[in-house]
Amino acid sequence: MSSSSGSSSSEDSLSRAEELLARLEAARGELEQLSEQEDASPERALEILNELSELAKAVEEELERAKRAAEADAASP
């Protein structure tokens, strides 16, 4: 039964990572639009860059969780 919980855990992490990647892509798109505006706010650009950094870190953490869960699942009998 532990194998299904490990699989579920890795699937949950992958699902969260996909959601975070979608948010990251949306923020990247917003930054791209902002860069095309002549009166773009540098402060807003910095906010988006900070958001991108935080989202990228969160994606990396979720992928690491998924990897650990999959490895634990593979190691259990």
NUTITI-654839 format. One record per residue (C-alpha): residue in one letter; x negated, y, z. Coordinates in steps of 0.2 Angstrom, whole numbers, padded with zeros to 4 digits, m for minus. Layout:
// NUTITI-654839
<pt A; <X; Y; Z>>
...
// end
This chain:
// NUTITI-654839
<pt M; <0000; 0000; 0000>>
<pt S; <m0015; 0012; 0003>>
<pt S; <m0019; 0011; m0016>>
<pt S; <m0002; 0019; m0020>>
<pt S; <m0005; 0033; m0008>>
<pt G; <m0022; 0036; m0014>>
<pt S; <m0016; 0037; m0032>>
<pt S; <m0002; 0048; m0027>>
<pt S; <m0014; 0060; m0018>>
<pt S; <m0025; 0061; m0033>>
<pt E; <m0010; 0064; m0044>>
<pt D; <m0004; 0078; m0032>>
<pt S; <m0021; 0086; m0033>>
<pt L; <m0022; 0085; m0052>>
<pt S; <m0004; 0092; m0053>>
<pt R; <m0009; 0107; m0042>>
<pt A; <m0025; 0109; m0052>>
<pt E; <m0014; 0110; m0068>>
<pt E; <m0003; 0123; m0060>>
<pt L; <m0018; 0133; m0054>>
<pt L; <m0025; 0132; m0072>>
<pt A; <m0009; 0139; m0079>>
<pt R; <m0010; 0153; m0067>>
<pt L; <m0029; 0156; m0071>>
<pt E; <m0024; 0156; m0090>>
<pt A; <m0010; 0169; m0086>>
<pt A; <m0022; 0180; m0077>>
<pt R; <m0035; 0179; m0091>>
<pt G; <m0022; 0184; m0103>>
<pt E; <m0017; 0199; m0092>>
<pt L; <m0036; 0204; m0092>>
<pt E; <m0037; 0202; m0111>>
<pt Q; <m0022; 0213; m0113>>
<pt L; <m0029; 0226; m0101>>
<pt S; <m0045; 0226; m0110>>
<pt E; <m0036; 0232; m0126>>
<pt Q; <m0028; 0247; m0117>>
<pt E; <m0036; 0263; m0119>>
<pt D; <m0030; 0269; m0102>>
<pt A; <m0033; 0253; m0093>>
<pt S; <m0036; 0253; m0074>>
<pt P; <m0053; 0248; m0069>>
<pt E; <m0046; 0244; m0052>>
<pt R; <m0033; 0232; m0059>>
<pt A; <m0047; 0224; m0070>>
<pt L; <m0057; 0221; m0054>>
<pt E; <m0041; 0214; m0045>>
<pt I; <m0039; 0202; m0060>>
<pt L; <m0057; 0196; m0060>>
<pt N; <m0056; 0193; m0041>>
<pt E; <m0040; 0183; m0044>>
<pt L; <m0048; 0173; m0058>>
<pt S; <m0063; 0169; m0046>>
<pt E; <m0051; 0163; m0033>>
<pt L; <m0041; 0153; m0044>>
<pt A; <m0056; 0145; m0052>>
<pt K; <m0063; 0140; m0035>>
<pt A; <m0045; 0133; m0030>>
<pt V; <m0045; 0122; m0046>>
<pt E; <m0063; 0116; m0042>>
<pt E; <m0057; 0111; m0025>>
<pt E; <m0041; 0102; m0031>>
<pt L; <m0052; 0092; m0044>>
<pt E; <m0064; 0087; m0030>>
<pt R; <m0049; 0081; m0019>>
<pt A; <m0043; 0071; m0034>>
<pt K; <m0060; 0064; m0037>>
<pt R; <m0062; 0059; m0019>>
<pt A; <m0044; 0051; m0018>>
<pt A; <m0047; 0041; m0034>>
<pt E; <m0064; 0035; m0027>>
<pt A; <m0056; 0030; m0011>>
<pt D; <m0042; 0021; m0020>>
<pt A; <m0055; 0012; m0031>>
<pt A; <m0065; 0007; m0016>>
<pt S; <m0050; 0000; m0006>>
<pt P; <m0046; m0018; m0009>>
// end
